[in-house]
């Protein structure tokens, strides 16, 4: 399978690296196209021997899947540049431009009344290390293409085929949500420093604790409160800490933040 990425910045670059690191695709089967020579040269410096080019038109020719990993306001111009070189009878098109829904993608990619198999997909940057979260919806896509996309992205994390109405919520929970997780980690590390740990030690403790929490929930397929109950004894320090966080608006702040990013 040949895959082309139009746009190799933070997200496009993370996807390319994720495909290679996970073994989902061979480096020689990936082409990254970007206007920035500096962005493209970083792949070689980091040991990712993907094909690189500044020629978007050349990049899409012969690809089985073309991913448009560009900013939403750039998407239409990027598509217009290569539209004549796309083969809608053979190629599957994926856009990760947030907010550009299937009807708009259908309009943007329309070529003489014809449109390709379209996927609107939202990833997050953890794809680079094989722990990505992906939401996607489709239009004009065959079951074979859906199965191909599902399998491809599942090799780099967890992929969920969902209704388009849930795409913005998925973006808030995962694509934006990973930033909220980082901010929580920062807060907990700062608390650790205030209590006496060196920053690097506090961060290691917090990261291992978070990893343990995630691994427990995945292993037990449990609700978080089930795991909370195991470590909260009557009159204990854990419940006092949890109640202090709630008094400061912890849960409400998280929900407000998610809804603000929707």
Buried (B, 14 or more C-beta within 10 A) or exposed (E): EBBBBBBBBEBBBBBBBBBBBBEBBEBEBBBBBBEEEEBBEBBEEEEBEBBBBEEBBBBBBEBBBBBBBBEEEEBBEBBEEBBEBBEBEEBBBBBBBBEBBBEBBBEBBEEEEEBBBBBBBBBBBBBBBBBBBBBBBBBBBEEEBBEBBBEBBBBBBEBBBBEBEEBBBBBBBBBBBBEBEEEBBEEBBEEBBEEEBEEEEBBBBBEEEBEEEEEBBEEEEEEEEEBEEEEBEEEEEEBEEBEEEEEEEBEEEEEEBBEEBE
